[in-house]
Amino acid sequence: MTDPARDAAPRGTGPFDPPGIEWTRVSPRLITARLLSVGITLAVPAVAVIVLAILFPHWWQGLVLGVLALLGLWAVLLVPRQVRAIGYAERDDDLLIRQGIMFRQLVVVPYGRMQYVDVQAGPLARKLGIAQVQLHTASASTDATIDGLEPAEAERLRDRLASRGESRLAGL
């Protein structure tokens, strides 16, 4: 049985989609970065199993390769949806970061609690033209990360968050 009040709720009223918020999406190049990482992670055991199959053929090696192929297919289907679910929004007093499809998460970071903001990009991220912004707060449990930003946007966000954090600094 369904609840009519719940079914009739307008979009933007749930706990993960506050009303009046326009979410900024991350770069779709994050999909490529994550799929490459998954591919490399799955390729290592696949190569090991193939070498074992050549040297010592056995029935279970085909099963392992099949499982690795299914995991790769699952990643190809899941990663694009995961990346599309990532978003952030700047409000007057805090930054909202949401992510997740099945297990959703909404992190609210007050500007006054931010201690510092990092921008990071590994070799693959630099090659793909994306960066990561990491927010550090007084509590390690409220640190937050926004992955897959354009480098110019990451720099703008870092500077803006740092200046807002300084202006609203909460005493410890």
Secondary structure, DSSP 8 states (H G I E B T S, - for coil): ---HHHHT--TT-STTS-TT---EE--THHHHHHHHHHHHHHHHHHHHHHHHHHHS--HHHHHHHHHHHHHHHHHHHHHHHHHHT-EEEE-SSEEEEEE-SSS-EEEEEEGGGEEEEEEE--HHHHHHT-EEEEEEESSGGG-EEEEEE-HHHHHHHHHHHHHHHHHT----
